[in-house]
Amino acid sequence: MTIGTKEDYINRFKNVLMTNNIGSSSISLDLIFEAFGKEIDTISEIHEQDKTKYVLNLQKAYKQVKGEISGMKED
């Protein structure tokens, strides 16, 4: 799987959420989103244009995972 794709972020969100259920302290989906966003900002090896794509993919993944959790219907 390619890093920075929507599918990559969906898998990463779900991985953190599943691990989160096992751990002693809980992390919200919003905090995970913020952490991934900061991670994108700190990657110096990619161009700004690619960072923009990563952020858009992150936003799409966040929306999808949040929808799955809350039971929203898919588009």
C-alpha positions as semicolon CSV with decimal commas, in nm:
position;residue;x (nm);y (nm);z (nm)
1;M;0,000;0,000;0,000
2;T;0,126;0,342;-0,088
3;I;0,194;0,583;0,197
4;G;-0,026;0,892;0,202
5;T;-0,322;0,738;0,020
6;K;-0,676;0,743;0,156
7;E;-0,656;0,367;0,212
8;D;-0,330;0,406;0,403
9;Y;-0,485;0,659;0,638
10;I;-0,801;0,450;0,683
11;N;-0,588;0,153;0,785
12;R;-0,379;0,369;1,018
13;F;-0,690;0,521;1,181
14;K;-0,839;0,177;1,236
15;N;-0,510;0,038;1,368
16;V;-0,483;0,317;1,626
17;L;-0,849;0,281;1,721
18;M;-0,816;-0,096;1,768
19;T;-0,499;-0,057;1,972
20;N;-0,670;0,223;2,160
21;N;-0,939;-0,020;2,275
22;I;-0,675;-0,246;2,427
23;G;-0,467;0,025;2,595
24;S;-0,532;0,186;2,930
25;S;-0,581;0,540;2,802
26;S;-0,811;0,643;2,522
27;I;-0,731;0,868;2,225
28;S;-1,008;1,039;2,031
29;L;-1,043;1,020;1,655
30;D;-0,990;1,398;1,642
31;L;-0,656;1,368;1,825
32;I;-0,546;1,094;1,587
33;F;-0,640;1,318;1,294
34;E;-0,437;1,604;1,440
35;A;-0,136;1,377;1,499
36;F;-0,144;1,250;1,140
37;G;-0,172;1,610;1,016
38;K;0,132;1,713;1,218
39;E;0,317;1,412;1,084
40;I;0,251;1,528;0,728
41;D;0,381;1,876;0,813
42;T;0,707;1,735;0,946
43;I;0,788;1,515;0,646
44;S;1,064;1,702;0,466
45;E;1,124;1,445;0,193
46;I;0,803;1,525;0,002
47;H;0,708;1,830;-0,203
48;E;0,439;2,074;-0,091
49;Q;0,213;1,954;-0,373
50;D;0,232;1,600;-0,240
51;K;0,170;1,721;0,115
52;T;-0,152;1,879;-0,009
53;K;-0,257;1,544;-0,159
54;Y;-0,173;1,369;0,168
55;V;-0,383;1,617;0,366
56;L;-0,680;1,571;0,130
57;N;-0,648;1,193;0,158
58;L;-0,626;1,224;0,536
59;Q;-0,942;1,434;0,544
60;K;-1,129;1,183;0,324
61;A;-1,014;0,893;0,541
62;Y;-1,113;1,078;0,860
63;K;-1,460;1,146;0,721
64;Q;-1,504;0,783;0,613
65;V;-1,383;0,632;0,942
66;K;-1,592;0,876;1,144
67;G;-1,892;0,783;0,932
68;E;-1,830;0,412;0,984
69;I;-1,804;0,461;1,359
70;S;-2,119;0,672;1,383
71;G;-2,315;0,453;1,144
72;M;-2,358;0,707;0,865
73;K;-2,460;0,578;0,525
74;E;-2,188;0,567;0,261
75;D;-2,202;0,808;-0,033
